[in-house]
């Protein structure tokens, strides 16, 4: 019973959120292919797919029928916003490579300077 409910939820999800419902339009694809075969008996399936999916939308007498084919248009609405900005980025290598002007000061900080710090940081006592 649980597998059946899980299967129904999966089918519901696939048909509402994804483009899985496009597979229901495969009979339209087959019938449209047979319509093209009536006009051209030597049309191969790969040529039909190339005409309708790889060459873009051709505005001919059956453009309305072409738009009914699976995966020709999307029923999903996607909204989003993308922000594109240009950022100028430059590095002055003269400052990075001029090691003679660098001065490094080493500070002996092994002992805290304030008594408060030494009273706070103690290991836990058993």
N, CA, C and O atoms as a DFTB+ gen file, in Angstrom:
504 C
 N C O
     1  1       0.822      -1.197       0.000
     2  2       0.000       0.000       0.000
     3  2       0.866       1.262       0.000
     4  3       0.585       2.224      -0.715
     5  1       1.929       1.238       0.821
     6  2       2.803       2.410       0.890
     7  2       3.540       2.627      -0.426
     8  3       3.772       3.764      -0.838
     9  1       3.906       1.524      -1.085
    10  2       4.580       1.664      -2.383
    11  2       3.639       2.273      -3.420
    12  3       4.064       3.054      -4.272
    13  1       2.369       1.914      -3.342
    14  2       1.385       2.473      -4.267
    15  2       1.195       3.966      -4.058
    16  3       1.107       4.729      -5.020
    17  1       1.132       4.381      -2.798
    18  2       0.986       5.808      -2.497
    19  2       2.238       6.567      -2.917
    20  3       2.152       7.666      -3.465
    21  1       3.396       5.977      -2.657
    22  2       4.655       6.601      -3.078
    23  2       4.719       6.727      -4.596
    24  3       5.182       7.741      -5.118
    25  1       4.258       5.704      -5.301
    26  2       4.230       5.749      -6.760
    27  2       3.297       6.857      -7.259
    28  3       3.632       7.570      -8.204
    29  1       2.135       7.000      -6.631
    30  2       1.198       8.057      -7.033
    31  2       1.777       9.449      -6.780
    32  3       1.621      10.349      -7.605
    33  1       2.445       9.624      -5.636
    34  2       3.089      10.910      -5.372
    35  2       4.208      11.194      -6.370
    36  3       4.388      12.335      -6.797
    37  1       4.956      10.162      -6.740
    38  2       6.033      10.348      -7.722
    39  2       5.458      10.745      -9.080
    40  3       5.980      11.649      -9.733
    41  1       4.401      10.085      -9.505
    42  2       3.759      10.434     -10.785
    43  2       3.191      11.844     -10.719
    44  3       3.348      12.620     -11.662
    45  1       2.536      12.179      -9.620
    46  2       1.997      13.532      -9.456
    47  2       3.117      14.564      -9.550
    48  3       2.963      15.588     -10.215
    49  1       4.237      14.302      -8.890
    50  2       5.380      15.219      -8.937
    51  2       5.921      15.338     -10.359
    52  3       6.172      16.447     -10.833
    53  1       6.103      14.218     -11.040
    54  2       6.676      14.250     -12.384
    55  2       5.806      15.017     -13.363
    56  3       6.320      15.707     -14.243
    57  1       4.497      14.903     -13.218
    58  2       3.616      15.571     -14.165
    59  2       3.335      17.020     -13.815
    60  3       2.885      17.768     -14.683
    61  1       3.575      17.446     -12.606
    62  2       3.280      18.828     -12.246
    63  2       4.512      19.708     -12.186
    64  3       4.439      20.884     -12.541
    65  1       5.631      19.179     -11.751
    66  2       6.817      20.003     -11.542
    67  2       7.791      19.918     -12.722
    68  3       8.462      20.900     -13.041
    69  1       7.873      18.775     -13.359
    70  2       8.843      18.593     -14.439
    71  2       8.139      18.625     -15.792
    72  3       6.927      18.828     -15.873
    73  1       8.907      18.423     -16.833
    74  2       8.366      18.379     -18.193
    75  2       8.025      16.947     -18.616
    76  3       7.962      16.648     -19.809
    77  1       7.810      16.081     -17.654
    78  2       7.518      14.679     -17.947
    79  2       6.228      14.526     -18.750
    80  3       6.073      13.567     -19.506
    81  1       5.311      15.466     -18.584
    82  2       4.037      15.365     -19.307
    83  2       4.210      15.532     -20.814
    84  3       3.283      15.254     -21.576
    85  1       5.364      15.973     -21.244
    86  2       5.631      16.069     -22.676
    87  2       5.621      14.690     -23.337
    88  3       5.319      14.562     -24.524
    89  1       5.959      13.653     -22.548
    90  2       5.945      12.305     -23.108
    91  2       4.523      11.859     -23.476
    92  3       4.354      10.935     -24.272
    93  1       3.523      12.495     -22.915
    94  2       2.149      12.176     -23.291
    95  2       1.821      12.654     -24.707
    96  3       0.819      12.237     -25.288
    97  1       2.655      13.515     -25.253
    98  2       2.429      14.047     -26.602
    99  2       3.091      13.193     -27.681
   100  3       3.089      13.586     -28.848
   101  1       3.648      12.055     -27.335
   102  2       4.313      11.209     -28.327
   103  2       3.340      10.704     -29.393
   104  3       3.745      10.601     -30.551
   105  1       2.086      10.385     -29.078
   106  2       1.155      10.025     -30.168
   107  2       0.981      11.155     -31.192
   108  3       0.776      10.878     -32.374
   109  1       1.057      12.395     -30.771
   110  2       0.978      13.520     -31.707
   111  2       2.200      13.501     -32.623
   112  3       2.090      13.783     -33.816
   113  1       3.361      13.169     -32.065
   114  2       4.585      13.071     -32.862
   115  2       4.461      11.990     -33.919
   116  3       4.841      12.195     -35.072
   117  1       3.928      10.833     -33.529
   118  2       3.773       9.718     -34.471
   119  2       2.778      10.075     -35.565
   120  3       3.043       9.828     -36.741
   121  1       1.644      10.650     -35.203
   122  2       0.652      10.994     -36.231
   123  2       1.160      12.092     -37.162
   124  3       0.860      12.079     -38.356
   125  1       1.926      13.042     -36.627
   126  2       2.481      14.084     -37.489
   127  2       3.530      13.510     -38.434
   128  3       3.658      13.962     -39.572
   129  1       4.273      12.526     -37.970
   130  2       5.238      11.863     -38.846
   131  2       4.516      11.169     -39.998
   132  3       4.966      11.233     -41.142
   133  1       3.388      10.503     -39.697
   134  2       2.618       9.859     -40.767
   135  2       2.000      10.883     -41.717
   136  3       1.833      10.597     -42.903
   137  1       1.661      12.067     -41.216
   138  2       1.178      13.129     -42.099
   139  2       2.271      13.552     -43.074
   140  3       2.000      13.797     -44.250
   141  1       3.505      13.636     -42.585
   142  2       4.616      13.986     -43.466
   143  2       4.928      12.849     -44.442
   144  3       5.366      13.093     -45.566
   145  1       4.701      11.613     -44.012
   146  2       4.927      10.481     -44.926
   147  2       3.946      10.482     -46.087
   148  3       4.271      10.007     -47.175
   149  1       2.743      11.015     -45.863
   150  2       1.780      11.115     -46.965
   151  2       2.287      12.063     -48.038
   152  3       2.051      11.840     -49.225
   153  1       2.985      13.124     -47.631
   154  2       3.528      14.077     -48.598
   155  2       4.818      13.570     -49.227
   156  3       5.045      13.769     -50.420
   157  1       5.663      12.918     -48.439
   158  2       6.963      12.436     -48.906
   159  2       7.168      11.025     -48.372
   160  3       7.454      10.833     -47.190
   161  1       7.016      10.036     -49.258
   162  2       7.108       8.642     -48.833
   163  2       8.527       8.237     -48.434
   164  3       8.692       7.245     -47.724
   165  1       9.529       8.953     -48.855
   166  2      10.924       8.583     -48.594
   167  2      11.506       9.303     -47.379
   168  3      12.708       9.223     -47.129
   169  1      10.668       9.997     -46.632
   170  2      11.133      10.723     -45.455
   171  2      11.469       9.743     -44.334
   172  3      10.632       8.937     -43.927
   173  1      12.702       9.822     -43.843
   174  2      13.122       8.956     -42.744
   175  2      12.816       9.650     -41.419
   176  3      12.651      10.869     -41.362
   177  1      12.744       8.863     -40.373
   178  2      12.419       9.400     -39.055
   179  2      13.480      10.407     -38.596
   180  3      13.148      11.428     -37.995
   181  1      14.734      10.123     -38.875
   182  2      15.802      11.036     -38.456
   183  2      15.709      12.368     -39.202
   184  3      16.039      13.415     -38.645
   185  1      15.264      12.333     -40.455
   186  2      15.059      13.574     -41.208
   187  2      13.886      14.365     -40.625
   188  3      13.940      15.592     -40.533
   189  1      12.834      13.656     -40.234
   190  2      11.679      14.303     -39.616
   191  2      12.078      14.994     -38.316
   192  3      11.702      16.141     -38.075
   193  1      12.838      14.294     -37.484
   194  2      13.300      14.879     -36.222
   195  2      14.213      16.065     -36.488
   196  3      14.145      17.072     -35.783
   197  1      15.058      15.956     -37.490
   198  2      15.948      17.061     -37.843
   199  2      15.168      18.285     -38.297
   200  3      15.506      19.410     -37.928
   201  1      14.136      18.074     -39.089
   202  2      13.323      19.192     -39.592
   203  2      12.613      19.900     -38.437
   204  3      12.564      21.129     -38.399
   205  1      12.069      19.137     -37.508
   206  2      11.215      19.714     -36.485
   207  2      11.939      20.129     -35.209
   208  3      11.412      20.931     -34.438
   209  1      13.134      19.599     -34.972
   210  2      13.799      19.915     -33.711
   211  2      15.168      20.564     -33.880
   212  3      15.589      21.322     -33.007
   213  1      15.861      20.298     -34.954
   214  2      17.220      20.815     -35.100
   215  2      17.317      22.056     -35.976
   216  3      18.271      22.823     -35.845
   217  1      16.367      22.269     -36.851
   218  2      16.433      23.401     -37.777
   219  2      15.671      24.620     -37.284
   220  3      15.530      25.589     -38.030
   221  1      15.183      24.605     -36.070
   222  2      14.439      25.753     -35.562
   223  2      13.002      25.726     -36.038
   224  3      12.565      24.791     -36.708
   225  1      12.289      26.756     -35.683
   226  2      10.869      26.839     -36.028
   227  2      10.719      27.371     -37.444
   228  3      11.172      28.471     -37.761
   229  1      10.077      26.576     -38.291
   230  2       9.814      26.955     -39.676
   231  2       8.349      27.343     -39.773
   232  3       7.464      26.548     -39.458
   233  1       8.103      28.552     -40.205
   234  2       6.722      29.043     -40.311
   235  2       6.154      28.625     -41.667
   236  3       6.273      29.345     -42.658
   237  1       5.541      27.454     -41.685
   238  2       4.887      26.968     -42.891
   239  2       3.417      26.726     -42.588
   240  3       2.900      27.205     -41.579
   241  1       2.739      25.980     -43.462
   242  2       1.297      25.813     -43.291
   243  2       0.919      24.963     -42.074
   244  3      -0.225      25.029     -41.622
   245  1       1.835      24.180     -41.540
   246  2       1.504      23.347     -40.377
   247  2       2.272      23.767     -39.119
   248  3       2.643      22.924     -38.302
   249  1       2.506      25.066     -38.970
   250  2       3.247      25.550     -37.808
   251  2       2.461      25.325     -36.514
   252  3       3.058      25.078     -35.466
   253  1       1.140      25.408     -36.575
   254  2       0.337      25.157     -35.381
   255  2       0.448      23.692     -34.964
   256  3       0.498      23.377     -33.775
   257  1       0.485      22.817     -35.939
   258  2       0.647      21.379     -35.651
   259  2       2.063      21.095     -35.126
   260  3       2.247      20.252     -34.248
   261  1       3.044      21.793     -35.663
   262  2       4.422      21.609     -35.196
   263  2       4.574      22.010     -33.732
   264  3       5.345      21.396     -32.995
   265  1       3.848      23.027     -33.316
   266  2       3.951      23.481     -31.927
   267  2       3.283      22.525     -30.942
   268  3       3.494      22.638     -29.734
   269  1       2.479      21.582     -31.443
   270  2       1.862      20.585     -30.573
   271  2       2.788      19.407     -30.295
   272  3       2.483      18.570     -29.446
   273  1       3.901      19.334     -30.991
   274  2       4.830      18.217     -30.805
   275  2       5.468      18.276     -29.421
   276  3       5.587      19.348     -28.828
   277  1       5.877      17.113     -28.913
   278  2       6.509      17.117     -27.590
   279  2       7.844      17.849     -27.605
   280  3       8.601      17.775     -28.573
   281  1       8.113      18.550     -26.523
   282  2       9.355      19.291     -26.289
   283  2       9.585      20.418     -27.297
   284  3      10.723      20.848     -27.483
   285  1       8.536      20.898     -27.944
   286  2       8.668      22.064     -28.822
   287  2       8.505      23.358     -28.040
   288  3       9.153      24.359     -28.347
   289  1       7.661      23.341     -27.051
   290  2       7.485      24.501     -26.190
   291  2       7.367      24.017     -24.761
   292  3       7.117      22.839     -24.506
   293  1       7.545      24.916     -23.859
   294  2       7.529      24.553     -22.457
   295  2       6.281      25.103     -21.797
   296  3       5.896      26.253     -22.008
   297  1       5.664      24.263     -21.003
   298  2       4.508      24.709     -20.237
   299  2       4.923      25.244     -18.873
   300  3       4.122      25.861     -18.171
   301  1       6.161      25.009     -18.505
   302  2       6.651      25.453     -17.203
   303  2       6.987      26.937     -17.264
   304  3       7.461      27.442     -18.282
   305  1       6.736      27.616     -16.168
   306  2       7.114      29.018     -16.067
   307  2       8.217      29.124     -15.037
   308  3       8.052      28.741     -13.878
   309  1       9.321      29.641     -15.473
   310  2      10.464      29.796     -14.585
   311  2      10.700      31.278     -14.407
   312  3      10.774      32.029     -15.380
   313  1      10.815      31.689     -13.179
   314  2      11.105      33.086     -12.928
   315  2      12.379      33.168     -12.118
   316  3      12.657      32.327     -11.262
   317  1      13.114      34.162     -12.399
   318  2      14.352      34.370     -11.675
   319  2      14.944      35.684     -12.099
   320  3      14.562      36.255     -13.121
   321  1      15.844      36.142     -11.337
   322  2      16.509      37.372     -11.714
   323  2      18.000      37.157     -11.595
   324  3      18.494      36.541     -10.651
   325  1      18.678      37.670     -12.554
   326  2      20.115      37.558     -12.578
   327  2      20.688      38.961     -12.677
   328  3      20.235      39.773     -13.483
   329  1      21.655      39.229     -11.877
   330  2      22.286      40.533     -11.877
   331  2      23.699      40.351     -12.399
   332  3      24.471      39.538     -11.891
   333  1      24.007      41.099     -13.388
   334  2      25.342      41.030     -13.972
   335  2      26.003      42.390     -13.794
   336  3      25.458      43.417     -14.199
   337  1      27.143      42.383     -13.206
   338  2      27.876      43.629     -13.021
   339  2      29.286      43.456     -13.536
   340  3      29.837      42.356     -13.538
   341  1      29.849      44.546     -13.965
   342  2      31.244      44.531     -14.367
   343  2      32.079      45.097     -13.233
   344  3      31.770      46.153     -12.681
   345  1      33.119      44.395     -12.900
   346  2      34.006      44.834     -11.840
   347  2      35.395      44.988     -12.435
   348  3      35.951      44.057     -13.018
   349  1      35.933      46.174     -12.274
   350  2      37.303      46.384     -12.724
   351  2      38.241      45.908     -11.637
   352  3      38.083      46.258     -10.467
   353  1      39.204      45.120     -12.023
   354  2      40.127      44.544     -11.068
   355  2      41.532      44.700     -11.624
   356  3      41.837      44.233     -12.722
   357  1      42.361      45.344     -10.871
   358  2      43.744      45.499     -11.319
   359  2      44.672      45.296     -10.129
   360  3      44.325      45.596      -8.986
   361  1      45.834      44.790     -10.421
   362  2      46.841      44.542      -9.394
   363  2      48.096      45.311      -9.778
   364  3      48.579      45.233     -10.907
   365  1      48.600      46.045      -8.820
   366  2      49.852      46.753      -9.035
   367  2      50.972      45.857      -8.500
   368  3      51.164      45.744      -7.289
   369  1      51.707      45.225      -9.416
   370  2      52.733      44.272      -9.023
   371  2      53.986      44.937      -8.475
   372  3      54.807      44.274      -7.840
   373  1      54.147      46.220      -8.708
   374  2      55.334      46.892      -8.194
   375  2      55.367      46.862      -6.668
   376  3      56.430      46.686      -6.072
   377  1      54.204      47.035      -6.036
   378  2      54.149      47.006      -4.581
   379  2      54.338      45.593      -4.047
   380  3      54.893      45.407      -2.964
   381  1      53.887      44.611      -4.788
   382  2      54.011      43.239      -4.325
   383  2      55.443      42.723      -4.442
   384  3      55.893      41.926      -3.619
   385  1      56.147      43.179      -5.459
   386  2      57.494      42.655      -5.705
   387  2      58.592      43.487      -5.052
   388  3      59.761      43.104      -5.107
   389  1      58.252      44.590      -4.449
   390  2      59.257      45.444      -3.834
   391  2      59.455      44.999      -2.380
   392  3      58.852      45.564      -1.467
   393  1      60.296      43.990      -2.173
   394  2      60.516      43.447      -0.839
   395  2      61.451      44.326      -0.007
   396  3      61.459      44.217       1.219
   397  1      62.226      45.179      -0.636
   398  2      63.177      46.006       0.105
   399  2      62.453      47.006       0.997
   400  3      62.974      47.399       2.041
   401  1      61.267      47.415       0.596
   402  2      60.553      48.411       1.387
   403  2      59.705      47.785       2.488
   404  3      59.091      48.501       3.280
   405  1      59.665      46.459       2.545
   406  2      58.873      45.808       3.579
   407  2      59.630      45.813       4.893
   408  3      60.827      45.529       4.940
   409  1      58.935      46.131       5.930
   410  2      59.525      46.044       7.265
   411  2      58.637      45.144       8.100
   412  3      57.430      45.364       8.207
   413  1      59.232      44.153       8.677
   414  2      58.495      43.183       9.465
   415  2      58.874      43.375      10.919
   416  3      60.055      43.382      11.264
   417  1      57.895      43.529      11.754
   418  2      58.122      43.711      13.169
   419  2      57.623      42.469      13.891
   420  3      56.452      42.103      13.783
   421  1      58.501      41.838      14.613
   422  2      58.151      40.637      15.346
   423  2      57.887      41.034      16.783
   424  3      58.727      41.660      17.430
   425  1      56.727      40.671      17.273
   426  2      56.320      41.025      18.623
   427  2      56.276      39.751      19.449
   428  3      55.742      38.733      19.008
   429  1      56.828      39.809      20.621
   430  2      56.783      38.681      21.527
   431  2      55.441      38.721      22.256
   432  3      55.254      39.493      23.196
   433  1      54.526      37.888      21.814
   434  2      53.205      37.885      22.426
   435  2      52.929      36.560      23.129
   436  3      51.788      36.098      23.161
   437  1      53.940      35.968      23.675
   438  2      53.744      34.693      24.358
   439  2      53.017      34.878      25.678
   440  3      52.343      33.954      26.133
   441  1      53.130      36.039      26.310
   442  2      52.431      36.326      27.553
   443  2      51.351      37.369      27.301
   444  3      51.604      38.377      26.641
   445  1      50.164      37.138      27.814
   446  2      49.128      38.163      27.653
   447  2      49.515      39.429      28.400
   448  3      50.160      39.379      29.448
   449  1      49.121      40.537      27.859
   450  2      49.497      41.816      28.450
   451  2      48.586      42.224      29.593
   452  3      49.006      42.982      30.467
   453  1      47.392      41.759      29.610
   454  2      46.464      42.128      30.672
   455  2      46.210      40.931      31.590
   456  3      46.132      39.801      31.107
   457  1      46.082      41.144      32.870
   458  2      45.822      40.028      33.790
   459  2      44.470      39.376      33.555
   460  3      44.268      38.213      33.906
   461  1      43.534      40.129      32.955
   462  2      42.208      39.566      32.685
   463  2      42.306      38.360      31.759
   464  3      41.643      37.345      31.973
   465  1      43.145      38.482      30.719
   466  2      43.275      37.392      29.754
   467  2      43.828      36.136      30.412
   468  3      43.394      35.032      30.083
   469  1      44.755      36.276      31.312
   470  2      45.330      35.097      31.949
   471  2      44.354      34.449      32.916
   472  3      44.479      33.257      33.194
   473  1      43.394      35.187      33.432
   474  2      42.431      34.599      34.358
   475  2      41.288      33.894      33.623
   476  3      40.593      33.068      34.215
   477  1      41.090      34.206      32.356
   478  2      39.983      33.609      31.621
   479  2      40.376      32.277      31.012
   480  3      39.605      31.320      31.086
   481  1      41.533      32.190      30.421
   482  2      41.911      31.017      29.626
   483  2      42.675      29.999      30.483
   484  3      43.906      29.981      30.484
   485  1      41.946      29.168      31.196
   486  2      42.514      28.085      31.972
   487  2      41.879      26.772      31.547
   488  3      40.704      26.751      31.181
   489  1      42.614      25.694      31.585
   490  2      42.002      24.387      31.267
   491  2      40.998      24.019      32.347
   492  3      41.100      24.473      33.487
   493  1      40.026      23.192      31.976
   494  2      39.023      22.806      32.974
   495  2      39.665      22.006      34.100
   496  3      40.584      21.219      33.873
   497  1      39.180      22.215      35.296
   498  2      39.703      21.517      36.479
   499  2      38.746      20.405      36.863
   500  3      37.526      20.569      36.820
   501  1      39.311      19.286      37.234
   502  2      38.490      18.126      37.589
   503  2      38.014      18.163      39.015
   504  3      37.313      17.252      39.455
